[in-house]
Amino acid sequence: MQKLSIAVPNGHLEKQVLAMLALVGILVAKAGRQFHYLVDHPLIGEVIFMRPQHMTWLVAEGKYDLAICGLDLYEEYNHNGARARDENRDRWCVKLGDFTGPKVEKSATRIVIFAGRKDPANSAADIPSGAAVISEYPGLTCNWLRGAKLRPDKVIYPSTGSTETHVPRDFRFGVCLTETGDSLESNKLKVIGKLLDTHPVLLSPSPEFRDMPEWKARAIGSMVRVFMEKGLLPAKENRFEISRWDHIHHCHPGCPEHYGTDGTYSFH
């Protein structure tokens, strides 16, 4: 019997995601640094642990049928300028739902912009023109600055992590993910704005622009139902997604119903 693959994150989300999988009958006995697991489940046959930063584009390429990662990474992907290119229309990653149901442990994880504790800036409005920002989320950062009605002339430098190290010594402002704020506090930094509250989300390849076998589309729809029935995905929020997977249809690449506004941005 053909079954689905699901990519799950290692790192700070790993424990929470393992608990969610156990609720739907996907039991993984994580052992050391092993990353690939075959599981006994009616719909899922393979569970793969990986860095969540790799998930969106691997799912978009159809290498994994489902994935669980943070909303922050999906939104960063969603703001990537590559979305606007026609050649990528058949290689896209979509969000099937938010893990915010009653059985999901709530988290205070958020994406923030911060500065040194003694910096005079205390809000987005205080960020001066031309200020350099080092960010783990350059696309989200650019979009947030524009949303705050700031001039889009900030210089945004991508960061791969440990962003707190570089503020204020190397950059006046930084953007990072934080849950407790302990790292910021320990490094004498302060939050001056919030970009996004984040939580786990369920991803899949886009069904509209990729040839997908009917069995796989129906299996994905069934897996979404299971997550709903176990109180992990809010049922009302995701009814459209079930219909979408049960009846795959073709729509124009520019259809706002599925793709929303254009996410292009520019920065140095």
C-alpha positions in Angstrom: 0.0 0.0 0.0 1.3 3.4 -0.9 1.7 5.9 2.0 2.8 9.5 2.5 6.1 10.9 3.8 6.1 13.7 6.4 9.1 15.9 7.2 9.3 17.1 10.9 11.6 19.6 12.5 14.5 18.9 14.8 15.4 21.6 17.2 13.1 23.5 19.6 9.9 22.2 17.9 10.9 18.5 18.0 9.4 17.5 21.3 6.1 19.3 20.6 5.7 17.8 17.2 6.5 14.3 18.4 3.7 14.6 20.9 1.3 15.8 18.2 2.2 12.9 16.0 1.7 10.4 18.8 -1.9 11.8 19.2 -2.7 10.8 15.6 -1.0 7.3 16.0 2.3 8.1 14.4 4.8 6.7 17.0 8.4 7.5 16.6 11.0 6.3 19.1 13.7 9.0 18.4 17.1 7.5 18.8 20.2 9.7 18.9 21.1 11.3 15.6 18.9 9.0 13.4 16.8 11.0 11.0 14.8 8.6 8.9 12.1 6.4 10.4 9.6 3.9 8.8 6.4 3.9 10.8 3.3 1.7 11.1 0.4 4.0 10.3 -2.5 3.7 7.8 -1.6 6.9 6.0 2.1 7.8 6.9 4.9 5.4 6.0 8.0 7.6 6.5 9.0 10.3 9.0 12.1 12.4 8.3 13.7 14.8 10.8 15.5 17.8 9.3 16.3 21.4 9.8 13.0 23.3 9.4 14.7 25.9 7.3 15.0 23.4 4.5 11.3 22.2 4.5 9.5 24.8 2.4 11.5 24.4 -0.8 11.8 20.6 -0.5 8.0 20.3 -0.1 7.6 22.7 -3.0 9.7 20.4 -5.1 7.5 17.5 -4.2 10.2 15.6 -2.3 7.9 15.3 0.8 4.2 15.0 0.9 3.6 16.8 4.1 5.8 18.8 6.5 5.4 20.5 9.9 7.4 23.7 10.6 6.9 27.1 12.1 4.6 29.7 10.6 7.6 32.0 10.6 9.4 29.9 8.1 6.4 29.5 5.9 5.8 33.3 5.9 9.4 34.0 5.1 9.1 31.6 2.2 5.8 33.3 1.2 7.5 36.6 1.0 10.3 35.3 -1.2 10.6 37.1 -4.5 10.9 33.8 -6.4 7.1 33.4 -6.0 6.5 35.9 -8.7 8.4 34.0 -11.4 6.2 32.1 -13.8 8.7 29.2 -13.9 8.1 28.5 -10.2 4.3 28.4 -10.5 4.3 24.6 -10.6 6.7 24.3 -7.7 5.0 25.8 -4.7 4.4 25.0 -1.1 1.0 25.6 0.5 -0.2 25.8 4.1 -3.0 23.3 4.8 -3.6 24.5 8.3 -2.4 26.0 11.6 -1.8 23.7 14.6 -3.7 25.9 17.0 -6.4 23.4 18.0 -7.4 22.7 21.6 -5.0 19.8 22.0 -1.9 21.9 21.0 0.3 23.3 23.6 0.3 27.1 23.3 3.6 28.9 22.9 4.9 32.4 23.3 7.3 32.1 20.4 7.5 35.2 18.3 9.7 37.1 15.7 11.0 40.4 17.1 13.1 43.3 16.1 15.5 44.4 18.8 18.3 46.8 19.7 20.8 47.4 22.5 19.3 48.2 25.9 20.7 51.7 25.8 19.6 52.5 22.3 17.3 55.5 22.1 15.0 53.6 19.7 11.9 52.1 21.5 9.6 51.4 18.6 9.5 50.9 14.8 8.9 54.6 14.4 12.3 55.3 15.9 14.3 53.3 13.3 16.1 55.9 11.3 16.4 56.0 7.5 19.2 53.9 6.2 19.7 51.9 9.4 21.3 48.5 9.0 19.3 45.5 10.2 20.7 41.9 10.5 17.8 39.5 10.2 17.0 35.8 10.3 13.9 36.7 8.3 14.9 39.2 5.6 11.6 38.9 3.6 9.4 39.2 6.7 11.6 42.1 7.9 11.2 44.1 4.7 7.5 43.5 4.6 7.1 44.5 8.3 9.1 47.7 7.8 6.8 48.6 4.9 3.7 47.8 6.9 5.0 50.1 9.6 5.0 52.8 6.9 8.8 53.1 7.1 10.8 54.0 4.0 12.1 50.9 2.3 15.7 52.0 2.3 16.8 50.0 5.3 19.8 47.7 4.6 18.8 44.2 5.6 21.6 41.6 6.0 20.6 37.9 6.2 21.6 36.0 9.3 21.8 32.2 9.8 21.3 32.4 13.5 22.8 33.7 16.8 21.8 37.2 15.6 22.0 38.6 19.2 25.8 38.3 18.9 26.0 41.1 16.4 23.8 43.8 18.1 24.8 46.4 18.8 28.5 45.8 18.1 28.1 45.1 14.3 24.6 46.2 13.6 22.3 48.6 15.4 19.2 46.4 14.9 18.5 42.7 14.7 15.5 40.4 14.0 15.3 36.9 15.5 13.0 34.3 16.9 12.5 34.3 20.7 10.4 32.3 23.1 11.4 33.3 26.6 13.5 36.4 25.8 16.3 35.1 28.0 19.0 35.4 25.3 18.0 39.0 24.6 18.0 39.8 28.3 21.4 38.1 28.9 23.0 40.1 26.1 21.6 43.5 27.3 19.2 43.8 24.4 15.6 45.0 24.2 12.6 44.3 22.0 11.3 47.4 20.0 8.8 45.6 17.8 7.0 42.3 17.0 6.9 41.0 13.5 4.9 37.8 14.0 3.6 35.3 16.6 4.5 31.9 15.3 3.2 28.3 15.8 3.5 25.0 13.9 1.8 24.7 10.6 1.1 21.8 8.1 2.5 22.2 4.6 2.2 20.3 1.4 3.1 20.7 -2.3 0.7 22.9 -4.3 -2.0 20.6 -5.8 -3.0 23.1 -8.5 0.2 23.1 -10.6 1.7 19.7 -10.0 0.6 16.4 -11.4 -0.3 14.5 -8.3 -1.7 11.0 -8.1 -5.3 10.8 -6.9 -4.4 8.4 -4.1 -1.9 10.9 -2.7 -4.3 13.8 -2.9 -7.0 11.8 -1.1 -4.4 10.5 1.5 -3.4 14.1 2.3 -7.0 15.1 2.7 -7.6 12.2 5.0 -4.5 13.1 7.1 -5.8 16.7 7.5 -9.1 15.2 8.8 -7.2 13.1 11.3 -5.4 16.1 12.6 -8.7 17.9 13.0 -10.5 15.0 14.7 -7.7 14.8 17.3 -8.0 18.5 18.1 -4.7 19.6 16.5 -6.1 21.6 13.6 -9.2 23.8 14.0 -11.9 22.1 12.0 -13.8 25.2 10.9 -10.6 26.9 9.7 -9.6 24.0 7.5 -12.9 22.9 5.8 -11.9 24.6 2.6 -8.6 22.8 2.6 -10.3 19.3 2.7 -12.5 20.3 -0.1 -9.5 21.5 -2.0 -7.7 18.2 -1.7 -10.7 16.0 -2.3 -11.5 17.8 -5.6 -8.3 19.0 -7.1 -9.0 21.7 -9.7 -7.0 23.9 -11.9 -7.0 27.6 -11.5 -5.1 30.5 -13.0 -1.6 31.0 -11.5 -2.5 34.5 -10.4 -5.6 33.4 -8.6 -5.7 35.4 -5.3 -7.9 32.8 -3.7 -4.8 30.6 -3.2 -1.9 32.9 -3.6 -2.8 36.2 -2.0 -0.8 39.4 -2.7 2.5 39.4 -4.4 5.4 38.9 -2.0 8.3 40.4 -3.9 10.7 42.7 -2.1 14.1 44.3 -2.6 16.9 44.9 -0.2 20.7 45.1 -0.3 
